[in-house]
Amino acid sequence: MNTTIVILAAGQGKRMNSALPKVLQPLAGRPLLRHVIDGALAVGANDICVVYGHGGDEVRACFAGEHLRWALQSEQLGTGHAVEQAMPQTPDENRVLVVYGDVPLLRSETLAMLIEGSGQTDVGVLTVDMDNPFGYGRIIREDGRVMKSVEERDANDQEKAINEVNTGVICAPAGKLKNWLGRLTNDNSQGEYYLTDVLAMAVDDGVVVHGFKAGNQAEVMGINDKKQLAEAERALQKRLVEQLQEEGVTFADPARVDIRGELKCGRDVFIDVNAVFEGEVLLGDNTKIESNNLIRNSEIGAGTIIHSNCHVEGARTGKKCEVGPFSRLRPGAELASGVKIGNFVEVKKSTIADGSKVNHLSYIGDAVIGSGVNIGAGTITCNYDGVNKHRTTIGDDVFIGSGVELVAPVEIGKGATIGAGSTISKSAPEGKLTLERAKQVTVPGWKPPGKRSKK
């Protein structure tokens, strides 16, 4: 059956106290609305309509180029009014599933259950049992069937005692839904057009309303302020970590890891505490990620160890590399197999071949380094002349002494040795020792500067 998913995303979100629209607030590194749209795509909806309002230009710009339909709700007159804005271009024969841009944790499996369970002609509503249902609309059933939903403000004492609440997620035939929306009134304490009132209308018209319960409260939680945003973050992180644990990943402490994007892991991966993964990250078999690391949009080869306190972004390593501690791999850093990047080393837009080592206190930028190379402590590639970047090329089996400056563009031949403390601005031949040092002198009569007298 063809399905239209209507996402209500017009709210202002005043309680966020933020200039950023509520549905663009970040959750696990992505906007709230991104999670909801991805859930809609996962169930195969052929028509996704986002009802927008507050911060509309910014919201639309964030999802420019995607196959979405947009409907403007210029006045916020209630959820029923919001859904009505999406109806003119919705085919009567479609099923319509209404979800919310600030309810990002709904699983696609739950949405599919609601769509399939309500069939082509019936209505489905997603509910959940709550220990403290205060503030939520209550589900009224008779003989197991849903008869209506009553908002907290309009409920009597008997209805307020009910623990099953309405999440507001509803699935209904488009043609019938249009009719019910057209009959809504705002005769209630809020003066709004409630979408939930269509449940009673459906019953009055002889349409069966099915109530489907969500697995837990976290899945259907709405986000209205930064406290709830933080609660949703932890709930989602717990879900993501549990999925990886089921795939065999070991976490030192599952509560102290953040996944802000997509993390894919091979077998026997170990992740220590306070690791943060952003964007698309791939960890190969037997990789070990030690504590306090940030890895963003990178691929870590099998058997590689990322020691503590490293920053890895836009980089790729081969097998059995060793990085850190306190190292930084910047975009374009590509390490082959068996490469060692030691403490306080930064690598940017450079390729380093098999078995080479940059052990400590060095900067490697815009360089091509061969295999079996040893880069001494304190060595830097001087790749920027103030206007342009230039390349340093180092052949296989080169030994670079400590404290060397390689002034690009420059090429170091295969098997060459560069003496410590040299500033190399011309190409060095293969297999030779090249060094450049000024003559050491002692200046006679030199005295250290004295302290200035205070006036």
N, C-alpha and C positions, 0 to 999 in steps of 0.2 A: 504494500500500500504506500502511496505517496504521503510523505510527512513534512509538514511545515513546523519548524521549531521557532517559537517567538521568544526572544530574550528581552526581558524588561530591564532596561539600563538607563532610565531617564532621571533617576534620583539624584539629588544634589549632594547628599552625604555630609550634612552640616557637622555632624558629630565627629567626623574625621579631623576637623580643624586643619584642613589642608587645601592649598590651591589646586592640587591635582584631583580631577574627578574621581569619585569613589571607585568606579569600575576599573580605573587604571592604577589603583593602589597595588603595589607589588606583593605577590604571594609566591614563594619559592622561585623568585627571580622573574616572574612573568605577571602581567596584569591580571586582575581577577577575571575580567571578561575573557581573556585568552583561554583560561581553564574551562569556562562555560562553553565557548565556541568549540574547543577541541572535543568536549563531551558530546556536543551536538553532531559534529562531523563523524565521531566514532560510531554513532548509531545509524549512519547512512542517510541522514536527512537530506532531501533534495532541494529544500528551500529553507534558508535560515534568515529570519528577519530580526534585526536589532532595533528595538524602540528606544530612541535616545532623546535627550533633552539637555540637562545641565552639562556644560562643557562639551557640547556636541561636536564642534569643529575639531577639538583635540582628540575626542574619542574616535571619530571617523578617520582622522589622519593616522592614528595608531594602527588601523586595520585597512589602510588604503591598498587597493589591488587584490583584495580577497573577494571571493564570490559570496557577498552578503547583500541582503536587501535591507534598506534603512527606512525607518518610519519615525517622523518627528512627533513627539508629544510636547507641544509648546506650553501647555498648562498641565500641572500635575493634579489631576482630579480623581486619582484612585487607580487601582490595578485593572479594574474592568475597563475604564476609559483608556488606559495604556494599551491593553490588548486590542481594543477596537481600532486603534490607529494602524495596526498591521493587517486588518482584515480585508480592506478593499482589493488588494492584489493577491489575496489568498484564494486558490480554487476551492469551490464548495465541496468537491469530492475528496479533498485532502484530510488527513488527520492533523490536528493542531496540538502540539505539546507546548505548554507555557512554562518557561523556567525563568530564573532571575540572575541578573548579572552580578549580584553580590552574594550568590550561593554557589561557590566554586568547587565544592568537594563532592558533588553528586557524581556517582560512578556511572559510566555508560551502561553497565549491566542493569542498574536500577532504572535508568531511562528506558532501556529496551523492554524491561519487564512491564513498565507502565504502558508503553505503546502496544505491545503484543497482547497484554492481559485485558485491555479494554476493547480490543477488537475494532471492527470497522464502524459499528453503530453505537456502542455504549460509551460511557464516560468513565475515566479513571482519575483518581485523586491520590496523591502520595501523602501518607500520614506518618506520624512517629509517636511513640509513647514517651512521655516526659515525666520525670519525677516531680518537677515543679513547672506546671504548664502556664503559670501566670503570664498574661500578656499575649497569649496565642489564641487563635480561633479554635474552638472545640469541634470535634467530629461527632455528629449525632447519628447513631445507627439504630435500625430496627431489624431484628432477625438477621443481623450480620451485614445488612446492606446499608450503605450510606444514604441518609435522608437529607442532610443539610450540614452546613458549617455555620457556627455562631461565633462572632467576634467577642473577645473578652469584655469590651465595653457594653455590649448588648446582651450578654449572657445572664441568666438567672443563677441562683445559688446552686441548683441541681446540675445545671450545665457546666458551671465552673468546677465542679468536683470531678469532671471527666479528665482523664490523663492523655487520651489520644487527641493529638492536635493536627491541624491542617497545615501542611508546609506551603500551600499555595501553588504547588506544581500540579497542573491539571492537563489531562489529555481528552480531547473531544472532537467529534466530527465538525469540520469547518462550517458547513451549511447551517447546522443546528446552533453552533456557537455564535454565529453572526446574529441569529434570531434572538438568542438569550441576551447577548450584549446590548442589543437594541431595546430590550425591555427593562434593563437595569434602572433603578432609581437610587438617589442619594439620600433616601429617608432613613438616616442612621445618625449616631452620635457624632460621627466625624464629617458628615456631609459629603461622603465620597462614594464613588461607584465601585463596589466590591466585586472582584472577579469571583470570589467564593460563593456569591449569591446565585450563580448559575447552577450550582449543585441542586438546590431546592427546585429551581425551575425545571431542570432535567427530570427530577422525580415527578413533578406535577404533570409533565408531558409524557410520562410512562417510559422514560429512558432509564435503564439500569445504571446506577453509579457504583463502581467498584472501588473499594479502599485498599490500597497496597501500602504495607508498612515498610519504611526504610530500616536498614539494619541497625543504625545507631544515630544518636543525636548529632554527632560531629558531621556526618555526611550531609545533613540538611541545614546546618547552621548558617544563618545569615550574618553578614559582616557590616556593622554600622559604625564602629569606632576602632581606634588603634589597639585597644585591649582585645577585642574580638579578632582583629586581624592577627595579632600575635598568637592567640589560641588556635586559630585556623592553621597558622604556619606550623605549629608543633604537631597538630593532628595530621597534616599532610606529610610532614617529614617522617613521622612514625609510619605512615602507610608506605612511603617510598622505601624506607629502610627495610621494612618487613618483606617487601617484594624482593629486594636484593638478597636478604637472608635466605629466602626460599630458594633462590638460585645458587646459594652456596657461598656468598660473600661473608667474611667474618668482620665484625665491628668490635673494637675494644669497648666502646660504650655507644649503643645505638642512639642514645639521647643527645649525643654531642657530635652530630654530623649534620651538615646542611647541603641539600641537593637543590640547586637552583637552575634547573634545566633538565637535561637527559644524561644519565650516567649508565653506561653499559660496561659490564665487567665479565672477564673470563673466569676460569676456574681458580679456586684457591687464592683469591684476592684478600688481602688484609688491609683494613683501614683503621688507623688510630684516631684518637680524639681530636676534635676541633678541626677536622678537615672540611673544606668548603669546595664544592664542585659547581661550576657555573657554565651555562651553555651546553655544548655537546662534548662530552668527555668519554673516552674509551680507555679502559684499563685492561691490559692483556693478562694472560694466565700468570699466576704466581707473582704478581706485582705487590709491592708493599708500600703503602702510603703512611708515613709516620705523622706525628702530631703537628698541628698548627700549619697546615699547608693550604694554599689556595691554588686550585687547578681550574683553568678556564679554557674551553674550546681547544682541547689538546688530546693527543693520543700517546699513551704510555705503553711501551713495548713489554712483552712478556719477560718476567724475571727482573724487572727494573725496580730499584729502590729509590723513592723520593724521601730523603731524610727530612728532619723537622725544619719548620720555618722557611719554606721555599715558596716562591711565587712563579707559577708556570702558566703562561698564556700564549695561545696560538702556536704551540710547539709540538714537536713530534720526536719521540725517542725510539731507537731500535731495541733489540733484546739485551738484557743484562747490563743496562746502564746504571750509573750511580750518580745521583744529583743531590748536592747539599752536604751539610745543612747550610741555611742562610744563602741560598742561591736564587738567581732569577733567570728564567728562560723567557725571553720576550718573543713577540710574533716573528715567525720565520726561522726560529731556531730549530735545526734538524740534526739530531744525533743518530749516528749509525749504531751498530752493536758494540757493546763493551766500552762505551765512552764514559769517562769519569769527569764530572763537573763538581769541583769541590766547594768549600765554604767561601762565601763572599765573592762569587763569580757571577758576572752578568754576560749573557749571550743573546745577541740580537741579529736576526736576519743573516744567519751563518749556518753553513753545513760543516759538520765535523765527522770524519770517516772513522772506520772501525779502530777501536783500541786506543784512541788518542785521549790525552789527559790535560785538563786545565784545572789544576788542583786548588788554587786559592788566590784571592785578591786580584782578580784580573777582569778586564773588559774585552770581549770579543764581539766586534760589530762589522757587518758587511764583509765577512771573511769566508774563504773556502779553505778548509784545513784537511790535509790528507790523513792517511792511517798511520798509527804508531808514532804520533807526534806528542812531544812533551812541552807544555807551555809553563814556564817558570813563574813563580809568585810575582805579582805586581806588574805583569806584562799587560800592555794595552795596545789595541789597534787604533791608531789615530785616523779615523775614517771620515772626519768632517773638516772641510777647509773654511767653514764659515758660510759657504754657499751651496756646495754640492757634497754628496757622499761618494766615497771612493772605496775600491775593493782591495783587500789584502789576500794574497794567495800563498799558502804554505804547503809545500810538497810533502810526500810520505817521509817518515822517519826523521823528521827535523827535530832538533833540540834547541829550544829557546830558553836562554838563561833568565835569571830573575831581573826584574826592574827594566825590562826592554820596552822601548816605544817603537812601534812599526808604523811609519808615516805613509799612509796609502796615497796613491796607488803604489803598491810594492809587491814583489814576488820573491819568496824564499825557496831556493831550489831544493830538490830531493836530497835528503841526507845531510843538509847543511847544519852547522852549529852557529848560534848567535851568542856572542859573549854577553855576560851579565852587564847591566847598566848601559847598554848601547841604545843609541837613537838611530834607527835604520831608515833611511829615506831613499836608498837605491837598491835595486834588486841584488840579492846575494846568490852566488853561484852554488851549484850542487856540490855536496861533499866537502865543502871548505868551512874553515872557521872564519867568521866575519865579526868584527867588533868595531865600535866607534866610541872613543872616550877622549875627552880633553885631558891635557897634561895636568897632573895634580900639582898644585903649588900651595905654599904657605905664605901668607901675606905678612911681611914684617911690620911691626909697629901698630898692628891693629888692636883696638881696644873696644870692648863691648859698650854700647850706649849706656849712659848713666840716667838715673831718674831725674825727671824735670822737677825743678823746685816749685813749690806751691806759692802762688802769689796771694 
